Amino acid sequence: MLVLAALVAVAVGTGAFLGRDRNTPDIDGLRTWRLEPSHVTGPVDHAQSPAVGGPHAPQWLNCGVYGAPVPEENAVHSLEHGAVWVTYRPGLASADVSRLVAGLPDTFVIVSPYPGLRAPVVVSAWGAQVALRGVDDERLGEFVRFYRRGVTTLEPGGPCHGGTGAPGRE
């Protein structure tokens, strides 16, 4: 009996019992990657689209709502600071964009169109991404609550203002 209790304790402690660790939420369709940060100049060919980490610009993108695509290398730097990047297909109805934005926090969130998305809306954080069915997909809120300035933030306390781009909302 004591051996069984020890095995269960080890399994829970390593995440094997639950299949996930505390840094991975149970969100349907969640994809994760282990990526190393580095600052580079010039464009980067990321393996994910939109990018979720890896090499990025030395300057972060100011968080806020953008009406045009944003420089991916700068957005990735903001993810390193704990921002969440919500991208949507260009041409999404303005009423849908308004609904999308209305349900998001005012800080540490970037919202922008992104050409070529595989889903109507994709939400990304450093090393994590979920393709959503639309602006009302409940997984958006779950993702934002977990990842926005969450336990996976590589540079806690890093700003989301004072960088490049407008509107510069933190």
The 8 nearest C-alpha neighbors of each residue, nearest first, counted from 0:
[[1, 3, 2, 4, 5, 6, 7, 8],
 [0, 2, 4, 3, 5, 6, 7, 8],
 [1, 3, 5, 0, 4, 6, 7, 8],
 [4, 2, 6, 0, 5, 1, 7, 8],
 [5, 3, 1, 7, 2, 6, 8, 0],
 [4, 6, 8, 2, 3, 7, 9, 1],
 [7, 5, 3, 9, 8, 4, 10, 2],
 [6, 8, 10, 4, 9, 5, 11, 3],
 [9, 7, 5, 11, 6, 10, 12, 4],
 [8, 10, 12, 6, 7, 11, 13, 5],
 [11, 9, 16, 15, 7, 13, 12, 8],
 [12, 10, 16, 14, 8, 13, 9, 7],
 [11, 13, 9, 10, 14, 8, 15, 16],
 [14, 12, 10, 15, 11, 9, 20, 16],
 [13, 15, 20, 11, 19, 17, 16, 18],
 [16, 14, 18, 10, 13, 17, 11, 19],
 [15, 17, 10, 11, 14, 18, 7, 13],
 [18, 16, 14, 19, 15, 11, 20, 10],
 [17, 19, 15, 14, 16, 20, 13, 11],
 [20, 18, 14, 17, 23, 21, 15, 24],
 [19, 21, 14, 22, 23, 18, 13, 17],
 [20, 22, 23, 19, 24, 14, 150, 25],
 [23, 21, 20, 151, 150, 24, 19, 149],
 [24, 22, 21, 20, 19, 25, 31, 26],
 [25, 23, 26, 22, 21, 145, 19, 20],
 [24, 26, 27, 23, 19, 29, 28, 141],
 [27, 25, 29, 24, 28, 138, 141, 142],
 [26, 28, 29, 25, 138, 129, 30, 24],
 [27, 29, 129, 26, 30, 130, 128, 131],
 [30, 28, 129, 26, 27, 128, 31, 127],
 [29, 31, 128, 127, 28, 129, 32, 126],
 [32, 30, 127, 126, 128, 29, 33, 23],
 [31, 33, 126, 34, 127, 30, 51, 125],
 [34, 32, 126, 35, 31, 52, 53, 125],
 [35, 33, 53, 52, 32, 126, 36, 125],
 [34, 36, 53, 37, 33, 54, 52, 126],
 [37, 35, 53, 54, 34, 52, 38, 55],
 [38, 36, 54, 55, 39, 53, 35, 56],
 [37, 39, 57, 55, 56, 54, 36, 40],
 [40, 38, 56, 55, 54, 37, 41, 57],
 [41, 39, 56, 42, 38, 57, 55, 43],
 [40, 42, 39, 43, 56, 72, 55, 38],
 [41, 43, 44, 40, 72, 39, 55, 56],
 [44, 42, 45, 41, 72, 54, 55, 39],
 [43, 45, 46, 42, 47, 50, 54, 72],
 [46, 44, 47, 50, 43, 48, 53, 49],
 [45, 47, 44, 48, 50, 49, 51, 53],
 [48, 46, 50, 45, 49, 51, 52, 44],
 [49, 47, 50, 46, 45, 116, 51, 115],
 [48, 50, 47, 51, 123, 71, 113, 116],
 [49, 51, 47, 48, 45, 52, 75, 71],
 [52, 50, 125, 126, 124, 123, 75, 127],
 [53, 51, 125, 75, 126, 50, 34, 54],
 [52, 54, 36, 34, 35, 55, 37, 51],
 [53, 55, 37, 36, 38, 39, 52, 43],
 [56, 54, 72, 38, 39, 76, 75, 37],
 [55, 57, 72, 73, 58, 38, 39, 40],
 [56, 58, 38, 55, 39, 59, 76, 40],
 [59, 57, 56, 162, 73, 163, 60, 76],
 [60, 58, 73, 76, 77, 162, 74, 163],
 [59, 61, 73, 163, 74, 162, 77, 164],
 [62, 60, 167, 160, 159, 162, 164, 163],
 [61, 63, 109, 168, 159, 169, 108, 167],
 [64, 62, 109, 168, 166, 108, 167, 110],
 [63, 65, 110, 109, 111, 66, 166, 62],
 [66, 64, 111, 67, 110, 63, 68, 69],
 [65, 67, 111, 112, 64, 68, 110, 69],
 [66, 68, 65, 112, 111, 69, 113, 89],
 [69, 67, 112, 113, 111, 70, 66, 65],
 [68, 70, 71, 67, 111, 74, 65, 73],
 [71, 69, 73, 72, 74, 68, 60, 75],
 [70, 72, 74, 73, 69, 75, 50, 49],
 [71, 73, 55, 56, 75, 74, 70, 76],
 [74, 72, 59, 60, 76, 56, 75, 71],
 [73, 75, 71, 77, 60, 76, 72, 59],
 [76, 74, 78, 72, 77, 73, 52, 55],
 [75, 77, 59, 79, 73, 78, 74, 55],
 [78, 76, 59, 80, 74, 79, 75, 82],
 [79, 77, 82, 75, 81, 125, 80, 76],
 [78, 80, 76, 77, 153, 81, 154, 125],
 [81, 79, 157, 154, 77, 78, 82, 155],
 [82, 80, 148, 152, 78, 79, 147, 77],
 [81, 83, 107, 78, 108, 77, 147, 80],
 [82, 84, 124, 108, 147, 123, 78, 109],
 [85, 83, 109, 123, 122, 108, 110, 86],
 [86, 84, 122, 110, 121, 109, 123, 83],
 [87, 85, 111, 121, 112, 120, 113, 110],
 [88, 86, 120, 112, 119, 113, 89, 121],
 [87, 89, 119, 112, 113, 91, 116, 114],
 [90, 88, 112, 91, 114, 113, 87, 67],
 [89, 91, 92, 88, 93, 112, 87, 114],
 [90, 92, 89, 88, 93, 95, 96, 87],
 [93, 91, 95, 94, 90, 96, 97, 89],
 [92, 94, 96, 95, 97, 91, 90, 98],
 [95, 93, 97, 92, 96, 98, 91, 99],
 [96, 94, 98, 92, 97, 93, 99, 134],
 [95, 97, 93, 99, 98, 94, 100, 92],
 [98, 96, 94, 100, 95, 99, 101, 93],
 [99, 97, 95, 101, 96, 100, 94, 102],
 [98, 100, 96, 134, 97, 101, 102, 95],
 [99, 101, 97, 103, 102, 98, 96, 110],
 [102, 100, 98, 99, 103, 97, 104, 96],
 [101, 103, 100, 99, 98, 104, 140, 97],
 [102, 104, 100, 101, 105, 99, 108, 140],
 [105, 103, 106, 108, 102, 107, 101, 100],
 [106, 104, 103, 108, 107, 169, 168, 63],
 [105, 107, 169, 108, 104, 168, 62, 63],
 [106, 108, 82, 169, 62, 159, 83, 147],
 [107, 109, 83, 82, 106, 62, 84, 63],
 [108, 110, 84, 62, 63, 64, 85, 83],
 [111, 109, 64, 85, 86, 65, 84, 63],
 [112, 110, 65, 86, 68, 66, 67, 64],
 [111, 113, 87, 89, 68, 86, 88, 67],
 [112, 114, 68, 88, 86, 87, 89, 116],
 [115, 113, 116, 88, 89, 112, 68, 87],
 [114, 116, 117, 113, 88, 48, 89, 118],
 [117, 115, 118, 114, 88, 113, 119, 87],
 [116, 118, 115, 119, 130, 121, 120, 88],
 [119, 117, 116, 120, 130, 131, 121, 132],
 [118, 120, 133, 88, 87, 132, 131, 116],
 [121, 119, 87, 131, 118, 133, 86, 130],
 [122, 120, 130, 86, 131, 129, 85, 87],
 [123, 121, 85, 129, 128, 84, 86, 130],
 [124, 122, 128, 84, 127, 83, 51, 85],
 [125, 123, 83, 127, 78, 51, 126, 84],
 [124, 126, 51, 78, 52, 127, 79, 123],
 [127, 125, 32, 51, 31, 52, 33, 124],
 [128, 126, 31, 124, 125, 30, 123, 51],
 [127, 129, 123, 30, 122, 29, 124, 31],
 [128, 130, 29, 122, 121, 28, 131, 30],
 [131, 129, 121, 118, 120, 122, 128, 132],
 [132, 130, 120, 133, 121, 129, 136, 118],
 [131, 133, 136, 119, 118, 120, 130, 134],
 [134, 132, 119, 131, 135, 136, 120, 118],
 [133, 135, 99, 136, 95, 120, 98, 132],
 [134, 136, 133, 137, 99, 132, 139, 98],
 [135, 137, 138, 133, 134, 132, 139, 131],
 [138, 136, 139, 140, 135, 141, 134, 131],
 [137, 139, 141, 136, 140, 142, 26, 131],
 [140, 138, 142, 137, 141, 136, 143, 122],
 [139, 141, 143, 142, 138, 137, 144, 103],
 [142, 140, 138, 144, 139, 143, 145, 137],
 [141, 143, 139, 145, 140, 144, 146, 138],
 [142, 144, 140, 147, 146, 145, 141, 139],
 [145, 143, 141, 142, 146, 140, 147, 149],
 [144, 146, 142, 143, 149, 147, 141, 24],
 [145, 147, 149, 143, 144, 148, 142, 124],
 [148, 146, 149, 143, 82, 81, 83, 144],
 [149, 147, 81, 152, 146, 82, 150, 155],
 [150, 148, 146, 147, 151, 152, 145, 81],
 [149, 151, 152, 22, 148, 146, 145, 153],
 [150, 152, 149, 153, 22, 146, 125, 81],
 [153, 151, 81, 150, 149, 154, 155, 148],
 [152, 154, 79, 155, 151, 80, 81, 125],
 [155, 153, 80, 157, 152, 79, 156, 81],
 [156, 154, 157, 152, 80, 153, 81, 148],
 [155, 157, 154, 158, 80, 81, 148, 152],
 [156, 158, 80, 155, 154, 159, 81, 79],
 [159, 157, 160, 156, 80, 161, 169, 77],
 [158, 160, 169, 61, 62, 107, 77, 157],
 [161, 159, 61, 169, 167, 162, 158, 168],
 [160, 162, 61, 163, 167, 159, 158, 59],
 [163, 161, 59, 61, 160, 60, 58, 164],
 [162, 164, 60, 61, 59, 58, 161, 165],
 [165, 163, 61, 60, 166, 167, 162, 69],
 [166, 164, 167, 61, 163, 63, 65, 168],
 [165, 167, 168, 63, 164, 61, 64, 62],
 [168, 166, 61, 165, 160, 62, 63, 169],
 [167, 169, 63, 62, 166, 160, 61, 106],
 [168, 106, 159, 160, 62, 107, 167, 61]]
